[in-house]
Amino acid sequence: MPDHHARRVRRDRAVHAAVARGLLDPDETPVAAFVDLAGVTQSARELVAAWPRGLEVLHAFAAKANPLVPVLALLRQHGLGCEVSSPGELAQARAAGFPAERIVLDSPAKSRRELVDALGSGIALNIDNFEELERVDALVAGGLPARRVGVRINPQVGVGTIVAMSTAGQTTKFGIALADPGNRERLLRAYADRPWLRWVHVHVGSQGIPLELNAAGVAEAVTFAQDVNAMRPGQVEGIDIGGGLPVDFTGDEDTPTFADHVAALRAGAPELFSGAFKVVTEYGRSLLAKNGFIASRVEYTKTTGGRAIALTHAGAQVAARTVFAPEAWPLRVLAYNCHGVPSSAELEVQDVAGPCCFAGDLLARERKLPKLETEDVVVVPDTGAYYFSSPFQYNSLPMPPVFGFEVADEPRESHTVSFRVLRAAETLDELVARSGTWGGAL
């Protein structure tokens, strides 16, 4: 059975079981998120298998894609590391059990406290700019060790189809712009003066970035590392290539694959595989997107100006990117009946709207779907990364529960699906608590 077909079967069975067991109760939990645990396992295995066995590679999952601690812990169990970009993500990685030697810290605005923590703990540190380099200089001079420190370069190879997600443009905020006048020479001197700079980091972007463009950026990082090693042989021991694998949101297939990315890197940056360098990757979306979905009951249906509209509980609060930039981040919407079975109703053009109080809160506009009725279920697949794990708190809507699920092979009744709570539904009391209280005088 092809993997994408197996994924679809698991999703259908999970939706049916969730409805049967009240996990999508119309009154209590009309919206919930789900993580396909078997799918996560399969994706992690495919990532590891795609890279050559003889190469020393740390696959550091980009926590920003899904920072739920149980999800991070599952990836750790499959041998992955963790890339973090904030004190919160670092705390989540630690809570998930990642040791310091398998954590990488990236951020363009690290505080002095973050730098002290990273250096003192032995966490890999990618420096973003020359001022940060001076700050690290002072900390190292003060006695902190520099065990795994590198500099992020911006190879300035260009942007993809989503400018906001492209990180190697001429004026991108990340890293040191390698092609700007004088920067390459200045950075080479920085490495020459600091034997403890042992890594080079680059990240071209992922969604909307062609694999060939990604490989061109990695090639620039490899060339720079070779230039450093020509001055002091063996100084640069590793290259952190960031992420770089986009996701096809039009179907259940994994396209492109991790193997496709490796093939593009072999063609565009062959020296990466020479054995001269250790490698770190920072895949995120490509590991989790296909392995999660959001499901919501339809609360009401109506017709306005001749347009059929289904009002649901899934909108901008769980799918902000799609709502605010639908052309860049389109999502599929699947229709199930009130029993959680794929709908066989007649097709009709309709809008699928969320609960937020602005007119643009739409998951789908003029989409031909089976006609939706009250208490039907809409499912939004491919949302395991950057959707329910990154809530938008407009209208003070509580965060939905997140369930992990596993599906037994046979038979196909709903009781063969097992669920576990990965994040409990946020209560209204918890929501009020995070809204602030009157405190004492400062």
N, C-alpha and C positions, 0 to 999 in steps of 0.2 A: 504494500500500500504506500503510495507516495506520501512524503511527510506532510505536504500541504493538505492532502485529503484527510490524513489522520488528525491534523490540527482542527479541521472543520468539524469532523465527527466528535472530537472531544468537546469542542465549544457547544455544539448542539445538545449534547447529552448533559453538559454542565448547566445550560440555561434551563432545560426541562427539569433537572433535579433541583435547581435553586428555587424555581417556582413551586414545585411540589413540597418543598420543605420550609416554605415561608421566608426564604432569604430575600425575596422581592415582594414582600407584603405591601399591598397598595397603601396601607395606612402607616405602618411602622418604618419600613425601609424601601420606599418606592424607587430608589436608585442605589446601585451597588457596583463595585468594581471587582474583577476576578483576574487571577493570575494562574496561568496554565503551568503548573510546576514541572510536569513532564516536558513541556516545550522549553522551559528555561534550561533544564538539564541537557536536552538535545542541542540547543543553541550553544551552550558552553562547550560541549564535546566537539561540535563542528568547528568552533573557533580554534580550539587547541589543535585539532587534527589538521587544520588548513596550513599551519606553520611547520617548517622543517624541524624534525626531531633534533637534529644536531645543533640547532641554534638556541642560545640561551635567551628565552623570551619570558617576560612578565606581562600577562594580560591584566591590566589594571582597569576594572570596570569603572566607567565615569558615573560616579554616584549621583550627579545631578539628574541623570536620566530616570532613576527610580531609587530614592534614598530610603525606602522602607527597610528597616533593620532586618526583618526576616528574609527579605529578598536578597539583601547584601550577604547575609549569613549563608544562604543557599549557594550563592556564587562562590563564596569563600570555600565551602565544602567541595566545590568542583575545581579547586586549585587556582582560582583567580585572585588577583590583588584588587586594590581599590584606589581610584584617582579622586581626590577631593579638592574643592575650590572654596571652602569656607570653614570657619570654626564649627558650624553646625554639622556640615558633612563629615568633618573629621571626627566629631563626637559620635556620629552615627556609625562610621566605619569601625571605630573602637568598640562600640557596643555590639557590633556584629562579629567581633572577635578577630579582626585583621591585625596581625602583628605589624610593628612599625616598618619592618623591612619589606613589607608588601603594600605599603601606602605611598602614594605620590601626591604632593601638594602643588597645585597650580592656582594662580589667581593673579590678576593684574594689580591688586591693591592689598597686599598682605600687610598686616600691622606688625609692629616690632614684636608684640607678644606672640603672634603666629610664627614668626621666624625663629624666635627663641625656642618655642615648643618643638618645631620641626627639627632644628639643628640638634637640640638636646636629646630628642627621642630617636634620632636616626632615620627620620622620615625623609624620603627623597624630595628634594626641593628644586623647583624650576624657577629661576629668577626672571622677572619680566622686563626689567629696564635698568639703565645705568645707575639711577639713584638707588634702586633697591640693591644693586650690587655693592654700592658704597655702604649701605646699612649692614649688609651681610659681612663686608670687610671688617667693620667695627666689632661685630659680634664674634667673628672668628679671632680677631686680635685680642678680644677679651677672654678667650679660652674655650669658646664653644667649638665642638668638632664640626668639620665640613666633610662628612663621609660620602654623601650622595647628592652633590650639588651641580647643577647645570644652568644654562641660560637658554631662554626661549628666543628663537629667531623668528622674524617674519620674512619669509622668502619672497614676498611680494610677487607671486606668480599669477595672481588674478582672482576674480570672484566667480562664483557659480550663479545659479538661477535664483537663489534666495540670498540677497546681499546681506541681510542681518545675520545669517548663519555662516557667512564666508569670513574666514579669519586670516587671509593672506592677500588682501588688497593693498593698494598703495598707501592708504591712510588708516588701515585697521588698527584698533587700539591695542592689540596684543603684541608683545614681544618687541625685540629690537629690529628695526627695519634694515635689512641687510644691504639693500641697494641704495639707501640714502647716502648722499655724499659723505665719505669719511667713516661711515659706521663700520664697514667690514674691517678696515685697518684698526680702528679703535677697539673693536671686539677681539681681534686677534691679539692685540697687545694686552688686553685684559686677561686672556687665557695665558699668555706667556708670563705675565706677572703673578699668576695665581695657579700653581700646580694642582691645587685642590678643585679646580673646575674640571670635572671629569665627564660631564654629560652635555649633550646638545638636545634641545627640545624643539619640536615644530608641530604645528597643527593647522592644516589648511582649511578644515571644515568637514562636514559630513553631508547633511541633507542638501541636495541641490548642487553638490560638487562632483564633477565627473572623476572617475577613478584615475584617469590619466593626469588630470590637474593635481590631484592629491599626490600622485607619485612624483610629479615634477617638484613639488614642494619638499618632499622627503629627499629627493636627489640633491637639492640645494643644501639641506642639513648634512647629508653625508659628505658632500664636497667640502663644506666648512670644517667638519670634523677631521677630514683628511688633511686639510691645510694646517690645523692645529697640531696634528700628529707629525707633520713634516718638520715642525719646529722642535717638538719634544715628543719623540716616539712613544706611543702608548698612552699619552695623557688622557685623551678622550676614549673612555672605555665603553660608552654606550650611547645610543640614540633613542630618545622617546619620540615616536612618530605620531602621537596623538591618536585620534579616531580616524574616521575617513570613509565609512561605509554607509551610503544612503539606504533608505527603505522605500520599497515600492508599496504605496498604500492602495493600489487598485485591486489587489487580490491576496490570497492566502500564501502565495509562494514567496520564498526568500530570494529576492532578486534585486541587486546582485548578491553573490554569496561571499563568505570570507575567503574561499579559495579564489574567487574572481579578483578580490583585492590583492591577495598575495601574488597572483599572476601579473597584475598591473604593476606592482612594486618590483617584481623581478625584471620586468621589461624596462621600467623607467628609472629604477634605482638599484641596479644589480649588486653594487658593492655592499648594500645593506645585508646581503646574505653571504658575504665572504667569510664570516667567522671572526672578522676583526673587531666587531662591535656586539655588545649585548643590546637587546632591543626591549623597549617597553611600548605596549599599545594601550590606547584608552578608548576602546569601543564602548558605546552606551546604547544609543537608540537601536542599533542593529541587533543587539542581544535581547532586548526586552519588548520592543514594540509589538511584534507579532504574537507575543506570549501573554497578552492581556487584553481584556475588553471591559467596556462599561455597559451596563444594562439598566434600563429605566422603564417603569410602567408608563403607559399613556394615561394622563389624568383626564384630559378632555379632547374632543375634536370639534372643529367648527369650519365654516366656510366664510371667507371674507373677500369680497370683490371677485367672486368666482374661484378663489384659491382655497383648496383644502389645507387645513393646518392641524397638525397633531401637537398638542401641548404636553411636554414631558418634563421630567425632573433632572434631565441632563442637559446642561448648557454651558455657558461661559465659565461657571465655577469649576468645571472639570475639563473643559476643552477650550480654554481661552485662545490658544493659537488658531484653531479652526474657526472660531467665531469671529475673531478680529482680522484674520488674514486667510479667508477661505480659499483663495486662489493658490496660495503657497502651501497650505496645509489641509487639503481636502481629505475627508474621511468617508468611508463607506458607512451606510446605515442598513441594517438587516431587520426585517420585520418578523416577529413571532406572535402567535396568538396568545390569548390569556392563559393558556396552559403551558406556555413555554415551548411550543412546537412551531417550526418554521411555517409561516403563514402561507396559505394557498388562496388568499382572497384575490379578487380582481385587481389588476394594476391600476394605479391612479397617480397622477402628478400631484404632489403635495409638499408642503413645507414641514420640517420636523423642528419644532421650536423648544427652547429651554425655558426655565422658570424665572430668569433674571428680568428685571424691569427696565429693559431697553429694547427697541424694536429689532435691532440686529442680532439678538440672541438666538441664532439659528444654527443647528447642526447640519442641516441640509436645506437647500432652497430649490424649489421646483424639481424635486427628485421623483422619478417614477418608481413607486413601491407598491406592494400589496396594500390595499386600503386599510388604514389603521383605525381601530376602534378603541373606545375607553377600556382600560385594563389590559390591552395588548402590551407586548414588550418590544421595545426597540433596543437593538444591540449595536454598539459601535466598536468594531474590532480594531486591532492594530494600535491600541491605546496603552500598552504596557509600559511605554516610556513617555515621560513629559506630559502626561495627562492627569490621571487621578492622583499621581504622586506629587503634583505641583499645583495645588488648588488656588483658585482665584477667589478671594473672599468677599466679592461684591454681594450686596444684599444680605450679608451675614448668614449665608447658607451653610449649614454644618457639613463637615467633610463626611463623605459616604463611607460605609464599611468596605474593607478590601478582604476578599476571601481567596485563599489559595485552593486549588482543586486538583484532584487526581482521579483518573477514570480507569476502572478495571477493564480488562479486555473483553470479557464475556461474563454473563449475558448483558443485555443492553438496558435493563430496567434502571430507573433513576437511583435505586439504592446502591448501585455499583459505583456511584460517584461519591467520593469523600471530600469534605471541605474542612478547612482550618482557617481560623481568623488570623489574618496578617495585621490588620489594623481595625480596631473596633469602630463602629459608627460614633462620631462625635456627638455627645449629648448637648442639649441646650445649656445646661449648667456649665459644661466645659467651654462652650462658645462664649458665654457671658464672662467666664473667668479670664479668657484671653483678650477680652475687650477692655480690660483695665479697671482699676478701682481707685478711689480717693486714697492717697497715701499721706504719710506725715510730711512735715516741712523738711526741706532739704537744707 
